[in-house]
């Protein structure tokens, strides 16, 4: 049974497939005239595909098939086209400013029909009844959603938030049929330390037959081996060919990433070819991921973009398409349902001009023609975002007095878009690139301050609730402009605001939990490109400033982060500067 089905719906699907396969009823759609890529054998074969609703009933020659083929059976002519399975994104983060429904609507015309997705933002921000209602609503979209159960929050929680990750709540979520793995394990040191909640979460996933994904950037062979022993089954954080080979040698499935923050795929593939291991690679244990790209990336595509890169860097087409389809399905133990064009599988089919062009001309999703020539043909209903609790601020209205540095603050330098380093030299002037960075508790109890360099040189006041902790991040060189930007975000009920010379420079409301937009992706791409371009003019030089904002309060990356406790050194847990009670202001 597919994880998204109940026993009753599975019985209905199965009865329908049997009736079509045995000729008792005609297909709901017949795709003829094309060549089918068999991802199990790697061969291209001239075959027809008969659908029974959301499932494939038959693949093969029509002559002698025994199918019932009356004159009025719906036919999709695939003459001159190649048929491949719908693409599977095995590691999606559907809340990088876009929301799950708008992301799905954007990627379906490009051939991605299944998103195996992180639940972090919604698990943190919604009470259980609304969380489960949201997932049920998303299950009705043409794109199939499957989910992960996080075992850790990716940030330090306040004491009143700790119940969010109580083992009972995590394990109830993990037991959902549409949740297919635990992870990603950003707090893996806690697992290796034997922390009971982490151990019980991994044990629960294993007992349910579900996967456990790591988050292991820069991990040594010894650490990888220890985490494999502790239950980790895959990792997507390799940034060099040798790291991919280590993961494969230890029994991991290795997911090769090409995202807006880590566009690693060309270097990984070139390194694997140069390593001498190319011909003996266990290709069936390799998959591809976009790993939560921010909206501007989506101009290039999605999984279709990864396929194009893979083939441009020497991956044989049949192998590349397997990495984007059946390999991911097999990893999640779903290959009897997903990832191939074979009887009994889900009826997700991409019609391509040629294997060298992975962006489809026609997409069939759940047995229906859902997109043609890049245009959606199936409706994408937003899943009742108005029922989600609004993002609320408590405490004093932001005032310039909140954003004055005070003595003895630590100084952090951005080494790249997401890694900070603690530096000993005292901060210089704003003209030298030093800004005050503040994390403000949305409940109005505390504020954490630090100096930060490397984000921008000309930034007076910038505020956002698009943060890993869900609190308000405020950056700038002018306390007055910082307060104005923070007040504007508060008025919007969450979002991004930038104030410069007393004037608003940029605003983007994020009305869903303070982190997610309800705008269509095509509009959101333009809005995100605008703020990125403005930040570049202001002096930001790294890959993706949107991720910088998200991760400054996320404690799974080195070296120091802004948290409710204060500025925390990630590896040691030492508080470099404690948070302060939020003053009332003048």
N, C-alpha and C positions, 0 to 999 in steps of 0.2 A: 504494500500500500504506500502510495506517495505520501510524504509527511503532511501535505496540505489537505489530504482527503480524510473523511471519516469512513468507517467500515461500510456505511450505507451508500455514500457517494462512490466509493470504490466498487461496490457491487454493481451499481448502475453503469459506471464506465465500462466495467469488465463485460457485462451482458451486452452492451452496445457494440463493443469491439468484436466479441464472438459472433454476433449476428452479422456484422459486415464481413468479417473474415471468412465466414462459412457461406456467404451468399444469400442469407435469409433477408437482409435488408441492404439497400444500396449505400455507398459511401456518402458521407455528408460533403465531402470535397474530394475530387480526384485531380492530382497534379501529374500531368503527362508531358512527354517530349523532352525531358531534361536528363542530365547525367547526375547521378547521386554519388556524393563522396561518402564512401563507407569508412567511417572513422575507426572501425574495428580492424579492418584489413589494410587500410590506406589506399584502396583502389577506387577509381572512378568507374561507375557502371551505368549503362543506359537502362533506367528502370522508371516505373511509375510508382506513385505513392498514393495510397487510398486511406482517407481519414474517417474515423468514426467519432465525431465530436471532437473532444480534446485529446484523443489518442490516435496513434497510427495503427491501422488494422492490417495493412499489407504493403510490402515493398517488393517489386519484381515486375516481370512481364505480365501484361494483361491477358495474353493468350494462355489459356489453360489455368488461369488463376481461380476460376470458380466464383468470381465476384459477380454480384448483380449490378449490371450497368445499363439501366434504362436511358432513354434518350435525354431525359431531363435531369440527369445527375449533374451537379455543378462541377465544372472543369476549369482548372487553372492551367493554361498552356505555358509550359516552361521550355519551349523549343529554343535551343541555342543557349540555355542557361545551365548553371551548375547549382545543385541543391546541397546545402550543408545544414547541419543542425543549428538551432538557435544558440547564440553565444551565452556562456555562463560567466558572470563576474563573481569570483569566489571570495572576494574580500572588499565589500563595498562599505563606505561610510556615508549613508544617505542624508547627511545633515550638514554639509559643507556650504552653508548659506542656502542652498536649495533644500527642498524637503523630499521625502521618498516618492511622492506622487509626481512632482514636477521633474525629478531626476528620471524616473521611469519613462515618462512621456518623451523626454529628450533622447534617451538612449535606445528605445525600442525601434524607431525608424533606422537606426544604424546596426540593428541585428541582435542586440542583447535582450534576451527574453527571460533570463533568470538573474536575480540579484540576491546573493547570499550576504546578509547585511549585519552590520554593527547596530546594536540597540541602545548604545550608551546614552545618548541625549534623551531619549524617551524613557528609558529605565530610570534615569536620574530625576527627570522632570515631571513624571506623571504618576498619579496614584494607580494602583493595580487595576481597578476597573476601567479607567481610561486607557491605560497601556494596552490591555487586552482588547478593548474595543477598537483602538487604532489598528492593531495588527489584523483583526478580523476585517476591518474596512479595506485595508491595503490588499488583503487576500483576494478581493474581487476585481483587481485591476488586470489588464491584459498581460502585464509583466508579472512573473511569479516572484514573490518575496519569501525567502527563508532567512533565518536569523541566527545570531550568536547570543549566548548568555555570558555577559561579563562577570568575572569573579572579583574584580577590583574596580575602583572608581576612576583611576588615572589621575587623581588629585587627593590632597588631604582633606577629609571631610570634617565639618564641625561635629561636635558630640551629638547634636540633635538630628544629624543626617546619617549617623552610623547605621541606623536600622535599615537604610536603603540596601545595604549589602549583608544583611543578616542571612546566615546560611539557608534558613527556611524560605526566604523570599527568592533568593537566587535559585535554589533547587526547584521551587515551584515553576519558575520561568523556564529553567533548563528542561523540565519535563514536558513542555509543550511539544506537540508533534512537529510544528514548523520551526522549532529551534534545533539546529543540527550540529552545534558545537559549543564548547566553552572556550572563552578567550575573547580577544587576544590577551595573552598574559603579560600585561605591562608591569605588574608587580611580581614578576617571577622570583626575585630574591626572597620574598615572603614564602613562596612555595618551597624553595630549597632550604629555608630555615625551619621548615616543618610546621608553619602556622596552621592550626587546626582548620580554620575556615577555608583556606586555600586548598589544603589537602582534601577536605570533604567535598569541595566543589569539583575538583578533578576526579575524585573517586566516583561522584555521582554521574558525571559525564561518561566515564568508562563503563559504569554499570548499565547505563542506558544505551550503550553502543554508539556514543557520539564522540566526535573528534575534539581535540584540545590543541588550539593554535597558540604558538609562542609569539612573543614580540622581542626579538633577541638581537638588536643592532650591536655589532662589534663583539659578540660573544665569542669566547675562545672555544677551541675544540673540547676542552675539559668541561666548560659550562654547558655547552650543547649536549655533551654526553650525559651530564647529570640531569638535565631537563628532559632528555629522552627517557631516562630511567624513571623520572617523576611523572611521565605520562604525556609530554608534548609530542604531537604527531606531525606538525608542519610549522614552517616559518617563512615569512615574506621579507625579511630584513637583510638578506645578503646583498652587499654592495660591491663584491668582487667575485670573480669566478672561483677562486679557492674557497670562499665561504659557501658557495653553492655546492661544491664538491664535498665539503665537510658535512653539510646537512644531509646530502644524499647518502654518504657513507655511513651515517648514523641512523639511517632508516626514516628520516624525515621525508615528507613531500616538500619540495621546494617551489615556492611561488615567486616568479620573477616579476619584479615591479617596474612600472614606468608611470610615475605620478607627477603632479605639478611640483612637489617638493623634492622628489627623488627620481629624476628621469634616468633610471639606471639601465634599462633594457639593452641598448646598443653595447654598452661597455661589458655587461654580463655575457652577452652572446659572443662578442668578439673575444673576450677572455676565455670562454669555454672552448672556442675553436682553437685558439692559440695554445691551450693547455695540453692538447693531444688526446683529450678524453672525449672529443666530439662523437666519434663513431660508436663508442661504448656507453654513452650516457643512457641511463634508464629514462627515456623520454616520457614514458607513461607516468612518471612521478614528478613531472614538471607542469606547472600551470602558469597563467598570466594574470596580473591584476593591475588596475589603475590606482588602487589604494586611496580612494577618496580624493580625487583631484578637485581643486577649487574651480569655480565656473569658467574662467577664461580658457582652461585646458580643453573644455568640451567643444570649442570651435574646431579642433582637430579631429574629434571623434571620441570613441570610447574603446570598447574591446576591438572594434574594427581597426582602430589606430594601432593597437598593440600587434595585431596580426600583420599589418603592413610592415611595421618595424621588424618583426621577427623574420618575415620572408626576405626583406631587404638585407638582413644580416645573415643570410645563409641557411635559415631553417627551411627544410623541404615543406611545401605547402601542406601535405597530409599531416605531417607532424605538428605544424603550427596550428591547424584547425583542431587537431585532437587536444592540444594544450588549452584551447579556449572552449572546449565542449566536454568530451567524454572523460578526459583526465580529471577535470574538476568534479564531474558527477561521480566518478569512481572513488575519488578521495573521500567524498561525503557519503559513500555507500549508497548512492542513488542511481547508479548506472543502469539498473533495470527499469528506471523511470525516465531519466533525462540523459541528454548528451549525445544521442545518436539517432539516425533515421532508420528505425527498425520496428517491427511489429511490437505493440504494447507500450512503446515509448510515448512521451508527451508530444503532441503535434505542434512542435515549434520548428519552423523551417525557414531558412533564408534562401532566396533565389538570387544568385550572383551572375553578373555578366561573365566572370571568369574567376578562377581561384586566385589570380593575382590581384583582384579587386574585391577586398573583403566587405566593403560597404554595400549592402544588398539593394537590389532594385525593388524587391517585394519581400515583405516579412509576414509569415503566417505565425500567429501566436495563439495558443490554446485552440487551435483548429480553425481559426478565422483569419482572413486576410486583414491584417491590422495596420499595415503601412505600405505605401507604394511611392517610389521615387522620393523618399525622404519626408512624405506627408502622412501624418496619422489618419487612419480611417476609423479607429475605434475610440470611443469616449474615455477620457481619464477623469473620473470624478474625484474631487478633493475629499479627503476622508473626515470631514466635519471638524476642521481645525478650531472652529469657534467653540467647541466643547472643551478644548484644552484650557487649563487654568492660565490666566494672563500672567505675564511677568510683572511682579510687584516689587516696589522699593519701599523700605521702611526707614525710619530715622530722619535725620535733618536733610533739608534740601542742600545739594552741593554748593559750597561757598569757597571762595579763594583761600580762606584760612585753612581749609582741609588739605590744600595742595602746596604747602610750604615745607621745604625739606627737613629742617631741623638738623642738629649735629649728629655725627657718628653713623651715618647711613652707609651700608656697603655699596660697592660699585660693581656692576655687571657689564660685561662687554659681549655683544652678540658675535659669536664666531662664524655662524652662518644663520640661515633663517630661523633655526630652532634651538641651537646649542648656545648656552651662555657660559662665560668664564668669569670667575671672581677675580678682580684685579685689585692690586694694592695701591696704585697711584690715586691720589685724590682727583675727583672729577674736575674737569675744566669748565670753561664757559659753554653756554649753549651753542655758540658758534663753532666750538670744537666737537660738536656732536653729542654732548651730554644732555639727557632729558631726565626729568623726574618721572618715575613710573610708580603708580599707586594702584593697589587692588583694594576696592571698597566693598565691604560686605553689603549685599543687597538688603539684608535685614537691619542695617544701620548700627551694628555693634562695634566694628573695628575697621581699621585701615592699615595696610602694609605699604611701606614706602622703600624705594631704593633708587639709586642712580643707575641709568642705563645708557650705553652708547652703542652706536651701530644701527639704530632703527631709522633715524632721519636727522638731518642737520637743521632743518627749518620747519619746526613743528611747534606751534604755540599751544594748542589744546586739542586733544584727540581722545575720544571716549568710546567704549564699546562693551556690550554684554556678550559678544561672541568670544567666550572664554571657556577654557577647560573646566573651571570651577563653577561657572554660572554666575560669578560676581561681576562687578563693574571694574573694568580696567581703564585707567586714565593716564595718558602720557602727555608730556609737553614741557615747554620752557616758561610758560606764563601761567601763574596760578589763576588769574582772572579768566583766561581763555580755556584752561582746563575745567574750571567750574562751569563755564557756559556750555561747553560740550557735554559735560556730565548732566547738567540740567536738561539739555535737549534730549539726551537718550532717555532720561527719566520720563519726560513728557511723552515720548513716542511709545513708552512701554517696552523698551528694548530696541537695540539697533546699533548703528555706528553714526557718530557725529564728529565733525571736525570744525574747529573755530580758529580763524586766523585774522589778525588785525581787526578784531571786533565783529567780523562777518562770518556767516556760515560758509564753509568751503565745500562740504560734502555731507549728505545724510542718506542713510539707508535704514528704514524701519525693518525690524526683525520681530514680527508680532507673534511668532510661534515659539514660546518658551524663551524668548529673548535671544535666540541664536539662529532661527530659521526663517526664511522668507516664504511668502506665498506667491511671489512673482513667478511667471513662466521662466524657464531657464534661458530662453533667447533674450529676454529683457535683463535677467540677472547677470548674464555674461557681460553685457554692456555696462551695467552699473558696477560690477566688480572690476572690469578693465579700467573704468574711470578712476576708482580710488587707487588702484595699483599704479596707474600712470602718474597720478598726482603725488603719490608717495615717492616714486622714483625721482620726480623733479625736486622733491624735498630732501632727497639724499639717500633713500633706501636702495641698497645695491644687491640684496640677496634674492633667491629664487622666487619666494612666494610670501609676501608680507602678511597675507591672510592667515597662514599657518603660524607666523610669529605671534600674532594676537591670540590665537587659540591656545598656544602651548606655553605662554609665559606663566600660566598658573597650573600647568600639568606636570606632575612630579614623577614622570617616567623617563625624563630626559635630563642629561647633565647640563649645567653643573649646579645651578641654583635657580629656585622658582619662588614666585610670590604666592603665599598661601594664607589661610586664616591664622596660622600660628606666627607668621612673619616670613622673612626671607629665609628659606630653608636650603641647606646644602643637601642635594639629593642622596648622594651615596652614604654619607655619614648620618644624615638626619639632624645635624646640628643646626640650630637656629642662629643665623648670622645677625639678624636684627628682629626683635619681636614685633608683632603687630601692636598697634596702640588703640585705645578706646577712641571711637570716632567723636571728635569734638562737635559741639553744637554749631559752631561757626558764629560769625558776627551778624 
